[in-house]
């Protein structure tokens, strides 16, 4: 039987290591951080602040300490990707620079995409009962305990070149999962590091994108996600290394699976709407009747976000209509 430590860390390409870090919950599963050694020692994603010791041990196996890391690049502003960045910066006495896409930099720096007030406004609009709003708030507190806010020193943007270890990578902006999600592409090697934009075992969430001031969220994360997918398809990488799960060698098949899933969800939402007009919350509860137990608040949040982002597309395509009544948004077939 293999010793655990040999499983956590593996050289996937010369001077590029995949480090597997634990994450609570079944999905999306442990986080993959990637270490590039050489000219510019670079860590791509960090895991949460709860796994800094795992990270340190894995780096030690490769002969690297926190103070050897020149730069951390964050694929996006979710806690399981940036949670330990501040710890590394502190341990390196500030010599490690942190880079992220400009649009996700605020969430890394403050832990918040928008204020609680804006979230509250969104939940009311979606018809989420107050009790769940409070549970979401508690869930947010738990999640924020998994990450430390961290200053972003370098703002990345689409098409920029960046040295990672001995390789030159191109930053590919892939909004959808978050506003500032990025992939890194090693063109000569045909290797793509996809963050959460492409995962092999599940369809990534295209989370609702809230702005600091909105009446109804206007950015359409599902459309942005599929536009970003087309961008990656046109690169035709030889292999994709995601931030969770195993490498992907058949990208067209994975993307086809996402598209199938997307259409299936839309069909199911349209079927529910045949029965009348509903809020996003009611549609989400009908769509996912099985959710219960400890994960209920999280699953409801994910369900509401997913249903809303699909309805945005259906409304744009003229399939559904919506109107606001007593501060709640109702959807019906057109
Ligand atoms: Zn994510």
Boltz pocket constraint, residues with backbone or C-beta under 6 A from the ligand:
constraints:
  - pocket:
      binder: B
      contacts: [[A, 76], [A, 78], [A, 177], [A, 196]]
      max_distance: 6.0
